[in-house]
Each structure stands twice: as C-alpha cells, then as structure tokens.
C-alpha cells in the first residue's frame, strides 16, 4: 500500500491516522479547507459535489481510500461514482450508532445490521446520524465497484475531541457540578482515539471486506466512567436525573469478535482511559 487517500482526516483521530499512514505511504487528504498534518498532500474539495471532487482529483488513483466523513447515502453515491476505477479498496469510518434502534441484550454483532439488505432512501434530508451511516454503508456495499469495508467504531474517547463529550465529564466532576444520568444507565462500548486510528490503518492494509466492529475490551456505563475520571482528577461525582453524552437508557455494546478473529488485537479500556482523561 503506497498511495492512500483520506477524505477528512484533519481533526481528532483522523490526524493520528494520517500521521501513521504518512510514515510508510504517500498520503493525500481531501478536506473543505482545514489543513491535515504535515507530510500529507492536501486537496481542497467539497465532498458533497461530484464536480468539485473530480476537479480536485484530476487523474489521481489510489491503492486505498479511507473515508472519514461519509454521513449520508448521497455522499456515498457521489464517492462511489468518483472513486470507482480510481481505487481497489475503500474503507468507511462508520459507528456504533448503526445499532441505535436495535434492542440488544448482548453485544451487537455485525450481522445485526446487514448493509446488503438495508433500505436506502433517495433523499438524505432529515436522516438521523445512525440511519445516515447505515444507508451510506448500504450504497457502497451493493453492486460494489471496489472492495468495501465499514469500520463501526465504538464511542471514541481521547484528546482534541472537538465534540467536548469527555471534557463535559472531566470539567463537571473537577468542579463538583452535577452530571445528568439515566436512573438505570446501561453500559456501552468505547475505543481510544489512537486505537481507532490503528484499526482504520489495519483495515486499509488488509483484504477482508464487509462491516467490522471496532471497540476496546470492556464496557462502561456512565457511573463507571465518572468514577474512573474522579479517581484521576479528584473529587466525587454528583449525579442528578437527566441526560449527558455517555448516559444511555439502553444497552450500547458491540461484539468485536470479527476483528479479533481477523487478527486485530484490541486493548482494554483501562489501558488508555487515564491518558484520554488527562488530554480532555
């Protein structure tokens, strides 16, 4: 793998991915304007526009494309048209949210949401995040024009998280402010920002296809997450009935057995959580 294109990749764990890939490959990053890490070639384009992508890409081809910013079936359709014939492998960053509407008593496995049978709407307007990802996967998976992989990431924790979700807990616990929680909050799957970048690079270099779950071993509910943060920053969590980013009223865990069987060795949540808290 010598020539890689990353769509997105200028923020959060995308920066770890681009830096790692750049150590051994020629990396081209496509964004609307934000600059990628040093060492990568930068193309400015609107991924929502077929014409903009075609103009920016010119005659370039790639061994693999890693799509960090595909959220709708329409974006998938455009990417499929533009990159068909330009690459032999396409890796899409997907999400645990594809399982959001399913009621599981056990960690969700990939076959719970089959992109080959998932219905796709012509319009992307008003699609919830998880449904947009499901339908985007379906567009790529049907009648494929390249080998396609969707990496379904657990909730990502780490430094430089532009969403501020982990920082929400760190700041409130540090200041003794109450945290909204569901009375019977359920566990979820998580992964560190550096580890999800490692999974994406592994998937880019591999030969398997289809969806694959990516999460560290071990689950956390909001209470366990807050206790782990408090042990590091000091103080005691104060809870109140309500909502917060990682308080869930349903079981939100994934089974990472497929990735493990294919050779990826996941860490445990406790291996990287202290560093994530320190960087939040």
Backbone bond lengths (Angstrom), bond angles and torsions (degrees), N, CA, C in turn:
res aa  C-N    CA-C-N  psi(-1)  N-CA   C-N-CA  omega(-1)  CA-C   N-CA-C  phi
1 X - - - 1.458 - - 1.525 108.22 -
2 X 1.334 115.65 104.93 1.460 119.57 -174.48 1.525 113.87 -113.06
3 X 1.327 116.85 -19.78 1.457 120.20 -172.44 1.523 109.08 -134.80
4 X 1.332 117.20 109.96 1.465 122.35 -171.59 1.526 109.82 -122.98
5 X 1.327 115.58 139.81 1.458 121.54 172.04 1.523 108.65 -112.62
6 X 1.318 116.96 132.38 1.461 122.44 175.12 1.525 107.90 -118.02
7 X 1.331 116.03 121.60 1.461 120.78 175.22 1.524 107.09 -91.93
8 X 1.316 117.55 120.94 1.458 121.03 -166.69 1.522 107.60 88.33
9 X 1.313 116.99 -147.40 1.461 118.91 173.92 1.512 115.35 90.79
10 X 1.337 117.53 9.79 1.463 119.14 179.38 1.526 112.37 -101.68
11 X 1.342 117.04 -3.64 1.469 120.26 -177.57 1.527 110.61 -132.50
12 X 1.308 115.09 156.31 1.465 124.83 169.69 1.525 111.65 50.38
13 X 1.348 118.37 -131.23 1.465 118.85 -174.27 1.520 112.25 -71.45
14 X 1.331 117.87 -15.31 1.459 119.99 174.55 1.516 112.05 -60.31
15 X 1.322 117.18 -32.41 1.462 120.35 178.87 1.528 111.29 -67.80
16 X 1.336 116.70 -39.05 1.470 119.67 175.41 1.526 109.99 -62.00
17 X 1.332 116.52 -42.67 1.461 121.22 -179.46 1.524 110.92 -61.22
18 X 1.323 117.00 -48.94 1.466 120.70 -177.20 1.523 110.80 -63.47
19 X 1.327 117.54 -42.90 1.468 119.98 179.18 1.522 111.19 -61.49
20 X 1.329 116.85 -43.69 1.461 120.20 -178.65 1.523 111.35 -66.51
21 X 1.318 116.94 -45.14 1.465 120.47 178.72 1.524 111.19 -61.68
22 X 1.330 116.68 -38.39 1.466 121.08 -175.69 1.523 112.58 -65.88
23 X 1.329 117.11 -18.07 1.460 120.26 179.63 1.521 112.07 -68.65
24 X 1.351 117.02 -23.34 1.465 118.98 -176.16 1.523 113.67 -137.08
25 X 1.335 117.84 3.68 1.464 120.09 -176.98 1.523 110.18 -143.95
26 X 1.317 114.97 162.18 1.461 122.09 173.44 1.523 106.84 -86.32
27 X 1.337 117.97 114.64 1.463 122.30 -171.89 1.527 110.47 -111.32
28 X 1.322 115.31 129.54 1.459 122.90 173.78 1.520 108.18 -112.92
29 X 1.319 117.61 125.98 1.462 122.38 -179.49 1.525 109.04 -111.17
30 X 1.336 115.84 129.79 1.459 122.00 177.36 1.524 108.84 -106.51
31 X 1.323 116.88 121.54 1.464 121.72 174.00 1.528 108.45 -139.34
32 X 1.323 114.75 173.05 1.469 118.99 175.78 1.522 112.24 -80.06
33 X 1.311 116.74 -7.95 1.462 118.99 179.74 1.508 114.71 163.50
34 X 1.363 118.25 -29.97 1.460 119.82 179.66 1.518 110.31 -63.81
35 X 1.314 115.19 137.64 1.459 119.66 -175.15 1.529 110.89 -82.47
36 X 1.330 116.74 138.91 1.465 121.04 176.88 1.520 110.36 -81.20
37 X 1.341 117.61 175.41 1.462 120.07 175.62 1.526 111.63 -59.22
38 X 1.324 115.67 155.15 1.463 121.46 178.49 1.526 110.18 -58.40
39 X 1.313 115.21 143.92 1.457 120.71 178.56 1.506 113.87 103.85
40 X 1.333 117.43 -15.37 1.464 121.38 179.20 1.525 109.88 -102.08
41 X 1.323 116.22 145.00 1.463 121.18 172.35 1.521 108.42 -74.44
42 X 1.315 117.71 140.84 1.462 121.40 -175.38 1.525 110.26 -117.18
43 X 1.334 116.03 124.44 1.457 122.41 172.55 1.520 108.22 -115.23
44 X 1.312 116.99 133.19 1.458 121.85 178.05 1.520 108.72 -98.70
45 X 1.336 116.04 122.34 1.465 120.89 -179.71 1.516 109.27 -158.48
46 X 1.313 115.50 157.47 1.461 122.64 174.02 1.517 107.68 -96.20
47 X 1.336 117.12 111.14 1.459 119.10 -176.06 1.523 112.55 -69.36
48 X 1.326 117.37 -10.11 1.461 120.68 174.89 1.528 112.19 -82.87
49 X 1.318 117.09 -4.27 1.463 121.75 -177.23 1.522 110.73 -120.00
50 X 1.321 116.68 117.62 1.464 121.11 177.36 1.529 110.19 -58.79
51 X 1.332 116.43 -44.80 1.457 120.06 -178.54 1.514 112.76 -62.98
52 X 1.328 117.03 -40.53 1.456 120.97 179.72 1.524 111.11 -63.86
53 X 1.316 117.07 -42.82 1.464 120.61 178.25 1.523 111.33 -64.68
54 X 1.325 116.78 -45.37 1.463 120.23 -178.93 1.526 111.11 -61.71
55 X 1.314 116.55 -41.41 1.464 120.01 -179.87 1.524 111.10 -65.12
56 X 1.330 117.05 -42.82 1.464 120.50 -178.62 1.524 111.99 -68.84
57 X 1.317 116.67 -38.28 1.464 120.87 -175.09 1.520 113.04 -76.55
58 X 1.318 117.28 -32.35 1.452 118.92 -175.70 1.519 110.52 58.62
59 X 1.316 117.03 -129.36 1.462 120.70 -179.26 1.516 114.02 -98.75
60 X 1.333 118.09 15.71 1.462 120.71 -175.08 1.526 112.28 -67.39
61 X 1.326 115.72 143.59 1.462 122.95 172.69 1.531 108.13 -127.58
62 X 1.345 115.30 162.61 1.465 120.40 -174.23 1.526 110.71 -141.25
63 X 1.325 115.35 150.85 1.462 119.94 173.06 1.523 110.49 -70.17
64 X 1.327 115.95 -36.67 1.465 120.73 -179.40 1.527 109.10 -153.29
65 X 1.332 115.30 148.18 1.460 122.43 173.37 1.524 107.84 -117.03
66 X 1.323 117.04 133.28 1.463 122.04 173.35 1.527 107.29 -113.47
67 X 1.324 116.01 116.24 1.465 121.66 -175.14 1.522 109.62 -100.09
68 X 1.325 115.72 106.81 1.457 122.53 -178.27 1.522 112.62 -91.04
69 X 1.328 117.37 -5.07 1.464 119.15 -167.96 1.522 112.73 -138.60
70 X 1.324 116.94 41.24 1.465 120.65 178.19 1.527 108.69 -105.79
71 X 1.331 116.36 115.23 1.461 121.25 -173.14 1.524 114.12 -120.25
72 X 1.326 117.92 -10.28 1.464 120.18 -174.39 1.522 110.86 -140.24
73 X 1.329 117.08 159.12 1.462 119.28 176.41 1.522 112.36 -63.33
74 X 1.322 118.36 -31.97 1.463 120.18 178.87 1.526 111.03 -66.26
75 X 1.322 117.20 -40.86 1.461 119.80 175.81 1.527 110.49 -62.77
76 X 1.321 116.61 -38.02 1.461 120.39 178.03 1.525 110.97 -65.71
77 X 1.321 117.63 -41.35 1.470 120.75 178.93 1.529 110.99 -60.33
78 X 1.324 115.83 -45.20 1.462 119.81 -179.91 1.524 110.43 -63.26
79 X 1.335 116.96 -46.62 1.465 120.71 -179.65 1.525 111.08 -62.34
80 X 1.316 116.63 -39.54 1.470 120.84 179.61 1.530 110.14 -61.96
81 X 1.326 116.63 -42.76 1.466 120.58 179.46 1.529 111.56 -67.32
82 X 1.323 116.39 -42.35 1.458 120.82 -174.92 1.526 112.24 -73.95
83 X 1.335 117.38 -40.88 1.462 120.37 -173.78 1.524 113.92 -95.84
84 X 1.337 118.08 -8.48 1.454 119.67 172.24 1.523 109.19 -61.28
85 X 1.322 117.64 124.49 1.459 121.42 -175.82 1.519 114.05 89.26
86 X 1.347 117.48 -11.97 1.465 120.91 178.12 1.519 112.75 -101.10
87 X 1.321 116.82 -17.50 1.465 120.62 -178.42 1.516 109.29 -147.93
88 X 1.328 115.84 155.30 1.452 119.94 176.61 1.512 113.11 -101.44
89 X 1.348 116.41 -7.28 1.469 119.86 -176.85 1.522 108.95 -146.30
90 X 1.340 115.16 138.26 1.466 121.18 -176.37 1.521 108.22 -136.50
91 X 1.330 116.27 122.20 1.463 122.48 -179.28 1.525 108.10 -113.90
92 X 1.317 116.49 120.85 1.464 121.67 179.15 1.524 109.84 -105.59
93 X 1.323 116.49 131.20 1.457 120.64 172.68 1.523 108.41 -77.34
94 X 1.321 116.38 113.10 1.460 121.98 178.82 1.530 108.37 -111.49
95 X 1.303 118.06 -156.98 1.467 119.33 -165.88 1.517 113.03 -155.58
96 X 1.317 115.71 154.68 1.464 122.33 171.01 1.523 110.91 -58.86
97 X 1.337 116.98 -21.26 1.465 120.77 -178.79 1.529 112.74 -64.07
98 X 1.336 118.21 -14.62 1.470 118.26 176.24 1.525 110.79 -64.61
99 X 1.333 117.06 -19.41 1.465 121.53 179.02 1.531 112.01 -96.56
100 X 1.329 117.01 8.89 1.467 121.16 -169.63 1.516 113.86 -60.06
101 X 1.315 118.44 -33.35 1.465 120.57 -175.02 1.524 113.18 -95.86
102 X 1.327 116.56 6.85 1.460 120.64 -178.36 1.520 109.67 -100.59
103 X 1.313 116.52 143.52 1.464 121.48 -179.33 1.519 108.49 -102.57
104 X 1.342 116.36 102.38 1.457 121.56 -175.21 1.519 110.81 -111.25
105 X 1.313 115.85 139.31 1.455 120.79 170.85 1.527 110.39 -96.93
106 X 1.343 116.08 -14.36 1.458 121.96 178.97 1.524 108.62 -125.60
107 X 1.331 118.23 162.98 1.468 119.69 178.04 1.526 111.67 -54.72
108 X 1.316 116.38 135.05 1.466 121.54 -175.58 1.521 110.78 -70.57
109 X 1.318 115.93 131.97 1.459 122.37 174.66 1.526 109.38 -98.71
110 X 1.319 115.94 162.15 1.458 121.40 -174.36 1.515 113.30 -57.18
111 X 1.324 116.94 -36.84 1.467 119.19 -176.47 1.528 112.97 -68.42
112 X 1.335 117.55 -10.42 1.464 120.18 176.93 1.526 111.85 -62.17
113 X 1.313 116.31 -30.34 1.469 121.78 175.61 1.522 107.30 -129.08
114 X 1.327 116.03 102.20 1.463 122.35 -177.41 1.526 109.13 -94.45
115 X 1.339 118.53 111.42 1.464 119.45 -177.99 1.520 113.69 -62.89
116 X 1.324 117.10 -23.36 1.463 119.41 -179.47 1.521 112.26 -70.43
117 X 1.322 117.38 -22.52 1.465 119.79 -178.08 1.530 112.77 -114.37
118 X 1.332 117.62 0.76 1.459 119.39 -176.98 1.527 110.40 -77.51
119 X 1.342 118.56 131.58 1.468 120.63 -179.63 1.529 111.84 -68.10
120 X 1.323 115.50 145.22 1.461 121.58 -178.56 1.519 109.69 -122.36
121 X 1.337 116.35 130.18 1.460 121.78 176.68 1.523 110.20 -86.86
122 X 1.310 116.65 151.37 1.460 119.88 175.88 1.527 111.26 -70.74
123 X 1.319 116.52 -35.65 1.459 120.38 -178.69 1.523 110.43 -99.59
124 X 1.329 115.90 139.19 1.464 121.12 177.57 1.518 112.06 -94.51
125 X 1.319 117.35 -1.37 1.465 121.22 -175.81 1.528 111.33 -62.47
126 X 1.321 115.96 130.77 1.456 121.22 173.34 1.510 116.17 75.22
127 X 1.323 117.94 10.42 1.466 119.21 180.00 1.527 110.60 -74.00
128 X 1.337 118.36 130.54 1.468 119.82 171.36 1.528 110.20 -61.35
129 X 1.318 115.97 158.48 1.462 121.27 -175.80 1.529 112.54 -53.16
130 X 1.336 117.08 -52.29 1.456 120.26 -177.35 1.516 112.65 -63.27
131 X 1.331 117.03 -40.44 1.464 120.43 179.56 1.526 110.83 -67.75
132 X 1.326 117.04 -37.45 1.458 119.68 176.05 1.515 111.82 -60.31
133 X 1.328 116.56 -41.73 1.466 120.78 177.90 1.529 111.11 -66.38
134 X 1.319 117.44 -41.80 1.469 120.32 178.49 1.521 110.69 -58.44
135 X 1.326 115.83 -48.11 1.455 119.57 -177.09 1.532 111.89 -69.98
136 X 1.321 117.61 -33.76 1.464 120.19 175.32 1.529 110.36 -62.33
137 X 1.332 116.75 -44.80 1.466 120.21 175.92 1.526 110.71 -56.79
138 X 1.326 115.92 -43.17 1.467 120.51 -177.28 1.523 111.45 -62.96
139 X 1.318 117.63 -40.53 1.469 120.73 179.49 1.522 110.66 -61.19
140 X 1.326 117.19 -45.00 1.461 120.56 -179.83 1.528 112.40 -68.23
141 X 1.330 116.48 -37.94 1.465 120.47 -171.49 1.522 113.16 -75.04
142 X 1.322 117.44 -29.92 1.463 120.31 -177.25 1.525 110.82 -82.39
143 X 1.306 116.24 135.66 1.464 121.40 179.35 1.526 110.14 46.49
144 X 1.330 117.76 59.54 1.463 120.78 -170.02 1.530 112.98 -66.21
145 X 1.326 114.91 143.21 1.465 121.03 175.66 1.531 110.49 -105.02
146 X 1.337 116.59 -0.82 1.464 123.64 174.28 1.526 106.98 -158.87
147 X 1.328 117.22 163.84 1.462 120.66 173.77 1.530 108.07 -63.62
148 X 1.345 115.85 130.07 1.464 119.32 -173.24 1.519 111.27 -122.94
149 X 1.330 115.26 134.99 1.467 123.25 176.50 1.526 108.36 -129.75
150 X 1.319 116.80 134.76 1.467 120.46 170.53 1.523 108.10 -114.30
151 X 1.319 116.37 120.55 1.462 122.39 178.65 1.524 107.49 -95.05
152 X 1.324 116.14 107.85 1.463 122.13 -177.33 1.524 109.13 -88.55
153 X 1.307 114.85 99.64 1.458 121.45 -172.73 1.519 112.34 -81.30
154 X 1.339 115.58 139.86 1.452 120.27 168.18 1.523 109.68 -67.59
155 X 1.323 117.22 178.48 1.460 121.07 177.42 1.529 108.49 -63.59
156 X 1.327 116.05 124.41 1.460 121.15 -172.66 1.531 110.33 -91.84
157 X 1.327 115.76 128.72 1.463 122.30 177.13 1.520 109.09 -118.25
158 X 1.324 116.34 137.27 1.454 119.24 178.23 1.509 111.89 170.82
159 X 1.318 115.82 -178.74 1.447 121.61 178.02 1.520 111.32 -75.25
160 X 1.325 116.06 159.26 1.468 123.50 178.35 1.528 112.11 60.48
161 X 1.329 116.68 28.32 1.468 120.44 175.73 1.525 108.19 -75.16
162 X 1.325 115.80 108.63 1.464 119.92 -175.68 1.526 112.63 -68.51
163 X 1.342 118.02 -13.39 1.466 119.89 178.64 1.524 112.26 -78.80
164 X 1.337 117.54 -21.79 1.458 121.24 179.00 1.515 115.02 73.18
165 X 1.329 118.21 14.92 1.467 119.59 -174.27 1.529 112.58 -69.93
166 X 1.332 117.08 -48.49 1.464 118.47 178.31 1.528 110.37 -66.95
167 X 1.315 116.90 -39.88 1.468 120.70 179.07 1.527 111.32 -59.97
168 X 1.330 117.12 -30.77 1.465 121.27 177.29 1.531 110.33 -54.75
169 X 1.331 116.31 -46.23 1.464 120.50 -178.47 1.528 111.49 -73.54
170 X 1.320 116.40 -43.65 1.465 120.05 -178.36 1.528 110.36 -59.65
171 X 1.313 116.76 -45.35 1.465 120.47 -177.87 1.526 111.95 -68.10
172 X 1.320 116.68 -42.94 1.469 118.99 -176.79 1.525 111.38 -69.95
173 X 1.320 117.02 -40.22 1.466 119.32 178.17 1.525 109.93 -66.15
174 X 1.337 116.69 -42.71 1.457 120.47 179.88 1.519 113.19 -61.71
175 X 1.329 117.05 -29.57 1.466 121.45 -178.09 1.524 113.16 -100.84
176 X 1.333 116.69 1.53 1.454 120.29 179.68 1.512 113.97 71.72
177 X 1.314 117.38 24.18 1.461 121.00 -178.90 1.527 109.65 -91.32
178 X 1.340 118.42 148.77 1.466 120.77 -175.99 1.527 112.87 -68.91
179 X 1.323 113.75 150.63 1.461 122.00 179.75 1.517 108.65 -117.37
180 X 1.317 116.63 129.05 1.456 120.86 178.23 1.516 111.45 -72.43
181 X 1.332 116.51 131.18 1.465 121.19 179.99 1.525 109.39 -141.04
182 X 1.321 114.97 150.97 1.454 119.78 169.61 1.530 108.14 -74.70
183 X 1.317 118.91 142.20 1.469 120.65 -178.37 1.525 113.29 -56.71
184 X 1.327 116.37 -37.30 1.466 120.11 178.53 1.523 108.71 -119.94
185 X 1.332 116.06 61.30 1.464 121.21 -176.63 1.525 110.78 -61.66
186 X 1.329 115.88 139.88 1.467 122.33 -175.82 1.538 110.65 -104.18
187 X 1.339 116.68 156.01 1.468 120.74 -179.72 1.528 112.26 -71.66
188 X 1.335 114.13 160.14 1.458 122.22 178.13 1.523 109.25 -141.14
189 X 1.333 115.42 166.37 1.463 121.73 176.33 1.521 110.28 -96.36
190 X 1.334 115.52 142.69 1.462 121.79 -179.11 1.527 109.45 -132.02
191 X 1.324 114.80 165.45 1.462 121.10 173.89 1.525 107.64 -152.00
192 X 1.329 116.70 147.20 1.455 120.53 179.00 1.516 111.77 -77.33
193 X 1.334 116.75 156.02 1.462 120.26 -176.94 1.522 112.26 -63.04
194 X 1.313 117.99 -36.54 1.464 119.63 178.74 1.531 111.12 -72.99
195 X 1.326 116.35 -35.79 1.461 118.44 -178.40 1.526 111.79 -69.85
196 X 1.332 119.02 -38.49 1.458 118.77 178.89 1.526 110.01 -65.96
197 X 1.333 117.72 -33.70 1.462 119.85 174.64 1.525 110.68 -62.92
198 X 1.333 116.54 -39.11 1.465 120.59 177.55 1.526 111.17 -64.33
199 X 1.330 116.83 -40.65 1.466 120.09 178.89 1.525 110.31 -62.92
200 X 1.313 117.37 -43.60 1.465 120.72 -179.26 1.526 111.18 -63.30
201 X 1.321 117.15 -41.78 1.465 118.95 177.67 1.523 110.79 -66.08
202 X 1.311 117.09 -41.17 1.471 121.26 176.42 1.522 110.51 -58.85
203 X 1.331 117.19 -45.88 1.465 120.97 179.52 1.523 111.26 -63.98
204 X 1.324 116.76 -35.83 1.464 120.10 178.89 1.523 111.34 -65.46
205 X 1.322 117.26 -35.03 1.460 121.36 -177.21 1.529 113.06 -86.17
206 X 1.327 117.21 -15.52 1.467 121.01 -174.34 1.530 111.51 -84.02
207 X 1.340 115.44 -174.32 1.465 120.39 -178.91 1.518 113.21 -121.62
208 X 1.322 118.48 -7.68 1.462 120.06 -178.82 1.524 109.81 -69.02
209 X 1.314 116.15 163.79 1.462 121.69 176.94 1.528 109.67 -131.42
210 X 1.327 115.74 170.92 1.456 121.16 177.21 1.514 112.50 93.00
211 X 1.334 116.63 -178.89 1.463 120.41 -179.49 1.518 112.35 -74.88
212 X 1.338 115.77 147.54 1.456 121.19 176.57 1.527 107.85 -145.00
213 X 1.330 115.83 130.11 1.465 121.15 178.83 1.524 110.55 -79.21
214 X 1.326 116.09 142.31 1.463 121.30 -179.97 1.523 109.59 -130.75
215 X 1.328 116.20 106.27 1.466 120.68 177.29 1.520 108.93 -154.08
216 X 1.305 116.08 149.01 1.461 120.75 176.72 1.521 109.89 -69.95
217 X 1.322 116.14 158.78 1.458 120.48 176.00 1.528 109.32 -69.50
218 X 1.326 115.64 139.03 1.454 120.89 179.97 1.511 111.39 102.01
219 X 1.331 115.60 143.97 1.461 121.65 179.50 1.527 109.04 -117.74
220 X 1.324 115.42 155.78 1.465 121.15 176.65 1.516 109.48 -133.71
221 X 1.342 116.66 136.10 1.462 118.19 164.03 1.530 106.88 -96.20
222 X 1.319 116.92 175.06 1.461 119.80 -174.27 1.529 111.74 -63.14
223 X 1.328 117.29 -31.23 1.461 119.82 179.43 1.527 110.92 -67.98
224 X 1.333 116.71 -44.51 1.464 120.19 179.01 1.526 110.97 -65.57
225 X 1.335 116.40 -38.67 1.462 119.85 177.35 1.527 110.64 -61.83
226 X 1.319 116.42 -45.92 1.468 120.22 -179.07 1.525 111.86 -65.75
227 X 1.321 117.46 -39.02 1.465 120.09 178.62 1.528 110.44 -64.64
228 X 1.338 116.97 -38.72 1.463 120.30 178.32 1.527 110.86 -65.64
229 X 1.314 116.49 -39.65 1.467 120.45 177.78 1.526 110.40 -66.14
230 X 1.338 116.65 -44.93 1.464 121.07 -178.99 1.523 111.54 -61.01
231 X 1.327 116.92 -37.18 1.461 120.40 179.38 1.521 111.29 -62.91
232 X 1.311 116.63 -23.52 1.460 120.75 -177.83 1.525 113.03 -96.69
233 X 1.335 116.71 -39.51 1.471 119.36 -174.95 1.524 112.54 -97.77
234 X 1.336 116.53 -10.54 1.451 120.49 -177.39 1.513 111.89 89.34
235 X 1.313 115.93 163.34 1.454 121.00 -179.18 1.512 111.75 87.96
236 X 1.313 115.43 178.90 1.462 122.18 178.86 1.521 108.57 -126.40
237 X 1.323 117.87 136.08 1.461 120.04 179.36 1.524 111.30 -63.01
238 X 1.310 115.79 140.83 1.461 123.02 174.62 1.521 106.79 -113.37
239 X 1.330 115.88 122.85 1.464 119.68 -175.06 1.524 111.14 -108.60
240 X 1.324 114.72 149.70 1.460 121.03 171.13 1.524 108.01 -144.62
241 X 1.327 116.45 153.21 1.459 120.18 179.19 1.523 109.40 -61.71
242 X 1.317 115.66 132.23 1.456 119.96 -179.19 1.512 110.83 159.23
243 X 1.320 115.87 -154.44 1.455 121.57 -177.53 1.519 110.16 -128.02
244 X 1.318 115.10 154.50 1.459 122.79 172.82 1.526 106.88 -156.17
245 X 1.339 118.35 168.15 1.465 120.12 -168.31 1.522 116.24 -54.09
246 X 1.330 118.45 -38.13 1.462 120.40 -176.00 1.523 113.05 -115.48
247 X 1.317 116.84 26.01 1.464 121.06 170.45 1.521 107.64 -99.98
248 X 1.324 116.07 118.75 1.464 121.12 -174.99 1.524 110.28 -121.12
249 X 1.323 115.66 140.93 1.465 119.73 179.01 1.519 112.10 -95.99
250 X 1.324 117.12 9.93 1.458 121.85 174.11 1.525 108.62 -142.50
251 X 1.308 115.05 160.05 1.461 121.39 -179.04 1.523 109.26 -66.89
252 X 1.333 117.33 128.64 1.459 121.79 -169.71 1.528 111.00 -129.80
253 X 1.325 116.17 42.44 1.460 119.94 -176.56 1.524 111.23 -106.71
254 X 1.333 115.47 154.69 1.459 122.21 178.44 1.525 110.51 -119.72
255 X 1.316 114.96 153.90 1.457 123.52 174.31 1.531 107.70 -93.24
256 X 1.334 117.67 119.94 1.466 120.10 -179.74 1.526 112.65 -97.62
257 X 1.331 116.34 19.56 1.459 120.85 -174.87 1.513 114.88 -62.87
258 X 1.337 117.64 -33.23 1.471 118.17 -179.06 1.525 110.45 -66.30
259 X 1.328 117.03 -48.43 1.464 120.04 179.51 1.526 110.88 -61.61
260 X 1.325 116.53 -40.97 1.460 120.41 178.48 1.524 110.62 -61.65
261 X 1.336 116.28 -43.85 1.455 120.57 178.83 1.517 113.15 -64.31
262 X 1.337 116.48 -28.73 1.462 121.38 178.80 1.525 112.47 -83.99
263 X 1.340 116.40 -5.12 1.453 118.95 172.00 1.510 117.78 117.92
264 X 1.357 118.64 -3.51 1.462 118.01 178.93 1.526 109.53 -82.40
265 X 1.318 116.44 136.71 1.460 122.02 -179.59 1.526 109.36 -107.21
266 X 1.325 115.46 104.79 1.457 120.83 -178.80 1.525 111.18 -78.89
267 X 1.319 115.21 149.51 1.460 121.48 171.44 1.522 109.09 -81.55
268 X 1.319 115.99 -178.23 1.450 121.72 171.03 1.529 108.38 -102.50
269 X 1.317 116.24 152.22 1.463 120.67 -177.27 1.527 111.27 -53.41
270 X 1.323 116.42 -41.87 1.468 119.34 -176.42 1.532 112.72 -67.55
271 X 1.333 117.54 -15.24 1.465 120.17 179.03 1.531 112.28 -68.78
272 X 1.325 117.00 -34.49 1.464 119.89 -173.64 1.535 114.28 -118.91
273 X 1.335 118.10 -11.04 1.465 119.85 -175.71 1.536 113.15 -60.03
274 X 1.347 119.63 -42.16 1.472 118.13 179.33 1.529 113.04 -57.51
275 X 1.319 117.54 -41.57 1.468 120.08 178.73 1.525 110.77 -65.62
276 X 1.341 116.63 -40.22 1.466 120.05 178.95 1.523 110.87 -61.31
277 X 1.333 116.27 -42.71 1.469 120.45 179.36 1.528 110.23 -64.21
278 X 1.323 116.34 -42.48 1.465 120.43 -178.89 1.523 112.13 -63.18
279 X 1.331 116.45 -30.18 1.470 120.78 -176.87 1.520 112.99 -93.62
280 X 1.337 117.59 -6.98 1.472 120.29 -174.76 1.525 111.56 -68.65
